[in-house]
Amino acid sequence: MGNAEAALTLGQQALILSTKLDARREMADSLNLLGGVHNVLGRYNDAANYNMRAVTLYRELGDRERIAAMLNNLGEHARLRGDYQAAAPLYLESLKIARETGNRDGELVFLSNLGGARIGLGEFCTAEDDLRQTIFLAGTGVQAGFLSETYRFLAEACLGQEKMTEALAAARQALALGQKAEAQDLIGGAWRTLGMAAAQLAQPIAIGDETYNATDCFAESLRIFTEMGAQGEQARTLREWGGYEIEKGDSERGTALWQKAREIFDRLGMELEVHRMDTAL
């Protein structure tokens, strides 16, 4: 939480200074930074507003690569709000620009994120194809942090198709890569997906030399996201955990976790996630 707040202060100071100097590229970069920090903090509407302002400036500057990056960021804000229908076309537009400009790194990121949106839309098979293509194109020279999320998405795409062996292998790889990158958000996401896998298997899973049940995995995910102050991710973990507890018969505990997730989504203005929860049980 402290690192995010420090980055927020830095971004605000940079925006004030660049605005005074009318340094438009630096203004756009500062807006991009502020969008990213608000995204981590779960303030998705604020994040989107900053990135929309950045897109406008990058268009004025004619910087197509940065335009693609900002459209991807807007897709991320939509996806993290649970608006997968809005996210997918933004990723597709980003992907088109990346391919036209020969931006291979951007292409990999945008294709991976598109896979994440397609999971939210229930298009698990297509998402799996996107994600396996991303991993293939990335080869061995890509940062661990980037591929951690791709493997997490792949695990969830496989879970949606009940491909349990593939899902568990991908989730373990997501955790290992997140730990290698020392990225708490990636580690927290990987633990949640491991919890989902353990829940679907209805048995503990081995990770390294230790064995964990679904509750262990969800609890670790929630601990990490709580320490980060990542409220949206806390709610996602609580929702998965609550659904698991209800499914296994502990209605009291499961309902409490479920309601806590709903309260967070509601407080963050994530209406689509609230609606999904209200219609799920």
C-alpha positions as CSV (number, residue, x, y, z in Angstrom):
1,M,0.0,0.0,0.0
2,G,2.8,2.4,0.9
3,N,4.6,1.9,-2.5
4,A,1.3,2.6,-4.3
5,E,0.7,5.8,-2.3
6,A,4.3,6.9,-2.9
7,A,3.9,6.4,-6.7
8,L,0.6,8.3,-6.6
9,T,2.3,11.3,-5.0
10,L,5.2,11.1,-7.5
11,G,2.7,11.0,-10.4
12,Q,0.7,13.9,-9.1
13,Q,3.9,16.0,-8.7
14,A,5.1,15.1,-12.2
15,L,1.7,16.0,-13.7
16,I,1.7,19.4,-12.0
17,L,5.2,20.2,-13.2
18,S,4.7,19.0,-16.7
19,T,1.4,20.9,-17.0
20,K,3.1,24.1,-15.9
21,L,5.8,23.6,-18.5
22,D,3.3,22.5,-21.1
23,A,5.4,19.4,-21.7
24,R,2.8,17.3,-23.4
25,R,4.6,14.0,-23.6
26,E,5.6,14.2,-20.0
27,M,2.0,15.1,-19.2
28,A,0.8,12.0,-21.0
29,D,3.4,9.8,-19.2
30,S,2.3,11.2,-15.9
31,L,-1.3,10.5,-16.6
32,N,-0.4,7.0,-17.6
33,L,1.5,6.5,-14.3
34,L,-1.5,7.8,-12.3
35,G,-3.8,5.5,-14.2
36,G,-1.7,2.5,-13.4
37,V,-1.5,3.3,-9.7
38,H,-5.2,3.9,-9.4
39,N,-5.7,0.5,-11.1
40,V,-3.6,-1.3,-8.5
41,L,-5.6,0.4,-5.7
42,G,-8.9,-0.8,-7.3
43,R,-10.0,2.7,-8.3
44,Y,-10.8,1.6,-11.8
45,N,-13.0,4.6,-12.8
46,D,-10.3,7.1,-11.8
47,A,-7.7,4.9,-13.6
48,A,-9.7,5.0,-16.8
49,N,-10.2,8.8,-16.6
50,Y,-6.4,9.3,-16.4
51,N,-5.7,7.0,-19.2
52,M,-8.3,8.5,-21.5
53,R,-6.7,11.9,-21.0
54,A,-3.3,10.2,-21.8
55,V,-4.8,8.7,-25.0
56,T,-5.9,12.2,-26.2
57,L,-2.4,13.6,-25.7
58,Y,-0.7,10.7,-27.4
59,R,-3.1,11.0,-30.4
60,E,-2.1,14.7,-30.6
61,L,1.6,13.6,-30.6
62,G,1.0,10.9,-33.2
63,D,2.6,8.2,-31.1
64,R,0.9,5.0,-32.2
65,E,2.8,2.7,-29.9
66,R,1.7,4.7,-26.9
67,I,-1.8,5.0,-28.2
68,A,-1.9,1.2,-28.3
69,A,-0.5,0.9,-24.8
70,M,-3.2,3.3,-23.5
71,L,-6.0,1.5,-25.3
72,N,-4.7,-1.7,-23.6
73,N,-4.7,0.1,-20.3
74,L,-8.3,1.1,-20.8
75,G,-9.0,-2.5,-21.6
76,E,-7.4,-3.5,-18.3
77,H,-9.6,-1.0,-16.4
78,A,-12.7,-2.5,-18.1
79,R,-11.6,-6.1,-17.5
80,L,-10.8,-5.4,-13.8
81,R,-14.2,-3.7,-13.4
82,G,-15.7,-6.9,-14.8
83,D,-16.8,-5.3,-18.1
84,Y,-15.3,-8.0,-20.4
85,Q,-17.5,-6.9,-23.3
86,A,-15.9,-3.5,-23.3
87,A,-12.4,-4.8,-22.7
88,A,-12.1,-7.2,-25.6
89,P,-12.5,-4.7,-28.4
90,L,-10.0,-2.4,-26.8
91,Y,-7.4,-5.2,-26.6
92,L,-8.2,-6.1,-30.2
93,E,-7.5,-2.5,-31.3
94,S,-4.3,-2.4,-29.4
95,L,-3.3,-5.7,-30.9
96,K,-4.0,-4.4,-34.4
97,I,-1.8,-1.3,-33.9
98,A,1.0,-3.4,-32.4
99,R,1.1,-5.7,-35.4
100,E,1.0,-2.8,-37.8
101,T,3.9,-1.1,-36.1
102,G,5.9,-4.2,-35.5
103,N,5.7,-3.9,-31.7
104,R,6.3,-7.5,-30.7
105,D,6.4,-6.9,-26.9
106,G,3.1,-5.0,-27.1
107,E,1.6,-7.7,-29.2
108,L,2.4,-10.3,-26.6
109,V,0.9,-8.2,-23.7
110,F,-2.2,-7.3,-25.6
111,L,-2.8,-10.9,-26.8
112,S,-2.4,-12.2,-23.3
113,N,-4.8,-9.6,-21.9
114,L,-7.3,-10.5,-24.6
115,G,-7.2,-14.1,-23.4
116,G,-8.0,-12.8,-19.9
117,A,-11.1,-10.9,-21.2
118,R,-12.3,-14.0,-23.2
119,I,-12.2,-16.0,-20.0
120,G,-14.5,-13.5,-18.4
121,L,-16.8,-13.9,-21.5
122,G,-16.8,-17.7,-21.0
123,E,-14.8,-18.2,-24.3
124,F,-12.4,-20.7,-22.6
125,C,-11.3,-22.5,-25.7
126,T,-10.5,-19.4,-27.7
127,A,-8.8,-17.9,-24.7
128,E,-6.6,-21.0,-24.3
129,D,-5.6,-20.6,-28.0
130,D,-4.6,-17.0,-27.5
131,L,-2.7,-17.7,-24.3
132,R,-0.8,-20.7,-25.7
133,Q,0.1,-18.6,-28.8
134,T,1.4,-15.8,-26.4
135,I,3.6,-18.3,-24.6
136,F,4.9,-19.8,-27.8
137,L,5.7,-16.4,-29.3
138,A,7.3,-15.2,-26.1
139,G,9.9,-17.9,-26.1
140,T,12.5,-17.8,-23.3
141,G,13.5,-14.1,-23.4
142,V,10.5,-12.5,-21.7
143,Q,10.3,-11.3,-18.2
144,A,8.9,-13.7,-15.6
145,G,6.3,-11.2,-14.4
146,F,4.6,-10.9,-17.7
147,L,4.3,-14.6,-18.3
148,S,3.1,-15.2,-14.7
149,E,-0.2,-13.6,-15.5
150,T,-0.4,-15.4,-18.9
151,Y,0.0,-18.7,-17.2
152,R,-2.6,-17.7,-14.6
153,F,-5.0,-16.9,-17.4
154,L,-4.2,-20.2,-19.1
155,A,-4.9,-22.1,-15.9
156,E,-8.3,-20.4,-15.6
157,A,-9.1,-21.1,-19.3
158,C,-8.3,-24.8,-18.6
159,L,-10.4,-24.9,-15.5
160,G,-13.3,-23.6,-17.5
161,Q,-12.9,-26.6,-19.7
162,E,-12.2,-29.1,-16.8
163,K,-8.7,-29.7,-18.1
164,M,-7.4,-30.2,-14.6
165,T,-3.9,-31.5,-15.3
166,E,-3.2,-28.6,-17.6
167,A,-4.8,-26.1,-15.3
168,L,-2.8,-27.2,-12.2
169,A,0.5,-27.2,-14.2
170,A,-0.2,-23.6,-15.5
171,A,-1.2,-22.3,-12.1
172,R,2.0,-23.7,-10.5
173,Q,4.0,-22.0,-13.2
174,A,2.2,-18.8,-12.6
175,L,3.2,-18.9,-8.9
176,A,6.8,-19.8,-9.7
177,L,7.2,-17.0,-12.2
178,G,5.4,-14.5,-9.9
179,Q,7.8,-15.4,-7.1
180,K,10.8,-15.1,-9.4
181,A,9.6,-11.6,-10.3
182,E,8.9,-10.8,-6.6
183,A,5.6,-9.3,-7.7
184,Q,3.0,-9.5,-5.0
185,D,0.0,-8.9,-7.2
186,L,1.1,-11.8,-9.4
187,I,1.8,-14.1,-6.5
188,G,-1.6,-13.2,-4.9
189,G,-3.4,-13.9,-8.2
190,A,-1.6,-17.2,-8.6
191,W,-2.6,-18.4,-5.1
192,R,-6.2,-17.6,-5.9
193,T,-6.1,-19.7,-9.1
194,L,-4.4,-22.5,-7.2
195,G,-7.3,-22.3,-4.7
196,M,-9.8,-22.5,-7.6
197,A,-7.9,-25.6,-8.9
198,A,-7.9,-27.3,-5.5
199,A,-11.6,-26.5,-5.1
200,Q,-12.5,-28.0,-8.4
201,L,-10.4,-31.1,-7.7
202,A,-11.9,-31.4,-4.3
203,Q,-8.5,-32.4,-2.8
204,P,-5.3,-30.8,-1.6
205,I,-2.6,-30.0,-4.2
206,A,1.2,-30.2,-4.0
207,I,3.2,-27.1,-4.4
208,G,6.9,-27.7,-4.1
209,D,7.4,-29.9,-1.0
210,E,4.2,-28.7,0.7
211,T,0.5,-29.6,0.3
212,Y,-2.2,-27.0,0.4
213,N,-6.0,-27.3,0.3
214,A,-8.2,-24.7,-1.3
215,T,-8.7,-22.7,1.9
216,D,-4.9,-22.4,2.4
217,C,-4.5,-21.0,-1.1
218,F,-7.4,-18.5,-0.8
219,A,-6.2,-17.4,2.6
220,E,-2.7,-16.7,1.3
221,S,-4.1,-14.8,-1.7
222,L,-6.3,-12.7,0.5
223,R,-3.4,-11.9,2.9
224,I,-1.3,-10.6,0.0
225,F,-4.0,-8.5,-1.5
226,T,-5.0,-7.1,1.8
227,E,-1.4,-6.0,2.6
228,M,-1.3,-4.4,-0.9
229,G,-4.5,-2.6,-0.4
230,A,-5.8,-4.1,-3.7
231,Q,-9.5,-4.0,-2.9
232,G,-10.8,-5.4,-6.2
233,E,-8.5,-8.4,-6.0
234,Q,-9.5,-9.0,-2.4
235,A,-13.1,-9.1,-3.4
236,R,-12.3,-11.6,-6.2
237,T,-10.5,-13.9,-3.8
238,L,-13.3,-13.6,-1.2
239,R,-15.9,-14.5,-3.9
240,E,-14.1,-17.6,-5.0
241,W,-13.4,-18.6,-1.4
242,G,-17.0,-18.0,-0.4
243,G,-18.3,-20.0,-3.3
244,Y,-16.0,-22.9,-2.4
245,E,-17.1,-22.9,1.3
246,I,-20.8,-22.9,0.3
247,E,-20.2,-25.7,-2.3
248,K,-18.6,-27.9,0.3
249,G,-21.4,-27.4,2.8
250,D,-20.2,-24.6,5.2
251,S,-23.0,-22.2,4.3
252,E,-22.4,-19.9,7.2
253,R,-18.8,-19.2,6.6
254,G,-19.2,-19.2,2.8
255,T,-22.1,-16.7,2.9
256,A,-20.1,-14.4,5.2
257,L,-17.1,-14.4,2.7
258,W,-19.5,-14.0,-0.2
259,Q,-21.2,-11.0,1.3
260,K,-17.9,-9.4,2.2
261,A,-16.8,-9.7,-1.5
262,R,-20.1,-8.2,-2.6
263,E,-19.8,-5.3,-0.2
264,I,-16.3,-4.4,-1.6
265,F,-17.5,-4.6,-5.2
266,D,-20.5,-2.4,-4.3
267,R,-18.2,0.1,-2.6
268,L,-15.9,0.3,-5.6
269,G,-18.8,0.9,-7.9
270,M,-18.3,-2.4,-9.8
271,E,-21.9,-2.9,-10.7
272,L,-21.4,-5.8,-13.1
273,E,-19.6,-7.8,-10.5
274,V,-22.4,-7.1,-8.0
275,H,-25.0,-8.2,-10.5
276,R,-23.1,-11.4,-11.2
277,M,-23.0,-12.2,-7.5
278,D,-26.6,-11.5,-7.1
279,T,-27.6,-13.8,-9.9
280,A,-25.0,-16.6,-9.1
281,L,-26.5,-18.2,-6.0
